[in-house]
Amino acid sequence: MKSCCLVFLLFFQASGLVFSQNLIQGVMSGWDEVQSGPPSFLFMYEALDGVVGNRTLIDILPVNSEGSFSFRQPQASTRVYEFEAPPWSWKILSRPNEMVSDTLTLHKSPVGPTRLRRVMSKSNWGAEHPSWKYDRLRLFAAELDELAMYDRMALSGAVGGGARLVDLNYTDSLDLVFEDACTNLLSDSAFIHPSHYRDLVFALRLQWKRDSGLSSKLLRQFWQEESSADTTRTILEKVQSHGWCSSWIEVNKSWYQEVAPPSELISWVSNNHSDSIALALGCALDEVALAMWWWELSEPNPIASLWWLNNANSPLSSLRMMKGSEVWSALDVVNQVWTTPALDLISLDELEGKWTAILVVKSGSSASMREWSAFRAVERSLQSARNDIQFVVLSIDGTRLAWDELLDSRQYSSDMLRWVGADTRWLDGLSIESIPQTIILSPMLEVHSVSTRLPSQGLGQVLIKLK
């Protein structure tokens, strides 16, 4: 499996999809080497927006037995990266001028995963890194939130008669302490100018003001003051910042119900008067595209669709049209390879010509073991009636040790086992979302079904009807 992924790694490097500057060092923390050790590979994505979470795979990073890895700096501007080693995922900011001495630590959560993928875990840089400084502010804000919680509830009317007991001098002093902490951080060189880091602080301030009871009108004014100073970034650069998107959504999540009557919105869109919409929102003209995208996501409607029809060349059009990962076609499937128990790399064209029932499993999963036994029973029951169906047990274990443990647990050497590791491309291509899961491929290697019944829940009845 490792040699297979290295082939892909070399492909990425040869095709110029990875960057060409100094390497940043990273380490994975929290894996028990006595058990399975750290994952062998990290899948590195670039986050493209903070609205719906579009992302693109840019590299596959080898991880050594001690958990160390490295990745290249972005070339020109700060980027949002997501590292994934299913089920864990980490989202980080990386600067083009990152100090080579800065080490990124990816922590494994001490709490077990609740789903198969993208279980967000903690990461941290060195003590002088902007992300570390922001994290300190965020934790400080959480402490102040706890101190202000009762008074905010009382002022909101949630505590009957409690408002008269609130010491406003106390709540005001908490506001001042928080604002002072923000002001001090915003004087740091990494936070002075519009940037991902400044956006995160502003989003934190906006949330604090919302929690403190600031009205939507005053919140919008506060947002407009900050936005008016941000004149150098394009709308594409802004939506790549998760802090900026968080602030925008906090203020504008219901803009289409607040800034103008429906008749005016219809008129503005019909006449393509985007400037009127921008004026009503108090935003730059290019942000109208984000407003329409958000409206369309929140409440699909013909008005927003008409705006996009009239503004198909908006810089956000490509992001809006992205559909995320799609299930593989037959051509995609035949171009894949997987690993046999003998550690040979075999093309999936070995399956061509017959229907294939695949049971996706992981070592250590009791449900996987139960369904594996039922899977074997289904295979035996159909041997005479359907000899045009083959049965494959597919491991998505992330380490060689876990794969070996799975091999040791099989009861019959005749079982057809294959291994692809915790490869996010396979998880996307076959839409693997749970363990165990059954997938059916056609004789032409088309993905016939990605979530059919489990063996113990009627898989045999599904297979007998295949035509």
RAJO-V760456 format. One record per residue. D_FIRST is the distance of its C-alpha to the first C-alpha in Angstrom with 2 decimals. Layout:
((D_FIRST) (D_FIRST))
//
This chain:
((0.00) (3.78) (5.45) (4.99) (6.30) (8.60) (10.01) (11.02) (12.35) (14.40) (15.61) (16.90) (18.63) (20.12) (21.46) (23.27) (21.93) (21.57) (24.71) (26.40) (28.15) (27.80) (24.74) (25.18) (23.74) (22.25) (21.42) (20.13) (22.76) (23.22) (20.10) (21.15) (19.31) (20.94) (19.10) (15.59) (15.97) (15.09) (12.00) (9.38) (10.21) (13.46) (14.33) (17.74) (20.42) (24.03) (26.54) (29.10) (31.81) (33.09) (34.73) (32.11) (28.92) (27.61) (24.62) (22.36) (18.81) (19.39) (16.44) (12.98) (13.67) (11.73) (13.30) (14.33) (15.18) (18.60) (17.60) (18.75) (17.72) (19.88) (20.77) (23.59) (26.99) (28.34) (30.82) (33.98) (34.07) (32.65) (29.59) (28.18) (24.45) (22.32) (19.17) (17.06) (14.65) (15.57) (18.10) (19.48) (20.79) (23.03) (25.51) (27.10) (29.60) (29.07) (32.04) (32.33) (34.43) (32.15) (33.06) (30.40) (31.55) (30.61) (27.54) (25.83) (24.99) (22.89) (24.14) (22.61) (25.38) (27.17) (27.77) (25.24) (23.76) (26.01) (23.62) (20.00) (19.74) (21.71) (23.46) (25.16) (25.29) (27.40) (26.86) (29.39) (30.40) (33.06) (36.66) (38.01) (35.44) (36.93) (34.35) (35.40) (39.04) (38.55) (36.86) (39.94) (42.21) (40.30) (40.59) (44.25) (44.85) (43.43) (45.92) (48.76) (47.74) (48.29) (51.70) (52.69) (51.38) (54.63) (56.84) (54.72) (54.88) (58.63) (59.21) (57.26) (59.63) (57.07) (59.30) (62.77) (65.35) (62.84) (63.25) (66.61) (65.07) (62.54) (63.32) (62.61) (63.07) (60.17) (57.82) (58.99) (58.27) (54.67) (54.38) (55.77) (53.46) (50.41) (51.72) (52.49) (48.95) (47.64) (50.23) (49.33) (45.66) (46.54) (48.50) (45.32) (44.42) (41.04) (42.88) (46.13) (45.15) (43.39) (39.71) (36.82) (38.13) (41.72) (40.63) (39.03) (42.29) (44.36) (42.36) (42.99) (46.68) (46.91) (45.48) (47.91) (50.82) (49.85) (49.64) (52.98) (54.63) (54.93) (55.91) (53.77) (56.39) (56.32) (52.54) (52.48) (55.01) (52.94) (49.86) (51.99) (53.30) (49.84) (48.64) (51.70) (50.71) (47.25) (48.33) (45.82) (42.58) (41.84) (40.98) (37.37) (37.17) (38.81) (36.57) (33.49) (35.10) (34.46) (37.61) (39.71) (38.48) (39.14) (42.69) (43.31) (42.30) (44.32) (47.42) (46.92) (45.06) (48.25) (49.84) (50.77) (52.94) (54.53) (55.37) (57.52) (58.98) (57.00) (59.69) (59.27) (55.49) (55.96) (58.57) (56.51) (53.48) (55.67) (57.40) (54.22) (55.79) (52.66) (54.84) (56.74) (53.57) (52.51) (55.99) (55.89) (52.52) (53.58) (50.49) (49.67) (49.86) (46.17) (45.34) (47.03) (43.86) (42.00) (44.89) (44.66) (40.91) (41.32) (44.24) (42.29) (39.39) (41.87) (44.31) (43.56) (46.91) (48.61) (50.06) (46.77) (45.56) (48.75) (48.17) (44.74) (46.36) (48.87) (46.39) (43.39) (42.98) (42.39) (39.66) (38.05) (37.95) (34.38) (33.15) (35.32) (33.87) (30.19) (28.86) (25.55) (22.42) (23.18) (21.77) (20.07) (22.40) (21.94) (21.19) (18.39) (16.91) (17.26) (15.46) (12.13) (9.32) (7.35) (6.08) (9.30) (10.76) (11.15) (7.47) (8.71) (7.64) (10.69) (12.70) (14.34) (17.61) (17.42) (18.99) (21.78) (25.31) (25.16) (25.01) (21.80) (21.96) (18.75) (18.91) (16.56) (16.40) (15.38) (16.05) (19.50) (20.90) (24.08) (24.48) (21.14) (22.39) (25.76) (24.55) (22.28) (25.52) (27.36) (24.71) (25.24) (28.97) (28.84) (27.07) (29.80) (32.55) (31.63) (31.05) (34.55) (35.18) (31.98) (30.22) (28.74) (26.21) (22.85) (21.05) (17.34) (16.03) (13.08) (11.40) (10.84) (10.68) (9.70) (9.09) (8.12) (11.91) (12.49) (10.23) (12.27) (15.34) (14.87) (14.65) (17.76) (19.54) (19.54) (23.03) (22.61) (20.30) (21.23) (19.36) (16.74) (13.57) (10.38) (7.49) (6.60) (6.91) (10.11) (9.81) (13.53) (13.64) (12.78) (15.23) (17.75) (17.38) (17.91) (20.13) (18.51) (21.09) (21.45) (20.18) (20.86) (21.24) (21.88) (21.20) (22.94) (22.10) (25.02) (25.31) (24.99) (21.70) (23.63) (22.70) (25.79) (25.44) (23.04) (25.08) (27.09) (28.61) (26.75) (27.27) (30.01) (31.68) (32.39) (29.24) (31.01) (33.93) (31.78) (30.04) (33.37) (34.76) (32.09) (33.81))
//
